Amino acid sequence: MKNYLFSVEGMTCGGCASKVEKALKAQSSTCSVSVDLAQKLVEIKDIDKTAMEIKSAIENSGFKVTSFKGL
């Protein structure tokens, strides 16, 4: 299992956080998603997606990933 932490720009409300969470949970291999709106962070555990695939899913939902790292 792969763990990632993404800094996400543009999340301003609970609806934004929910949109990111739904986009990531739609990925069939996603095991868990945690969105911290106050710190603009998204932590995700995924079985087989790469960081770039997850970054694309976040950005396709309308937000900008400013950094990410594997945990």
Secondary structure by P-SEA (a helix, b strand, c coil): cbbbbbbccccccaaaaaaaaaaaaaccccccccccccccbbbbbbccccaaaaaaaaaaacccccccccc
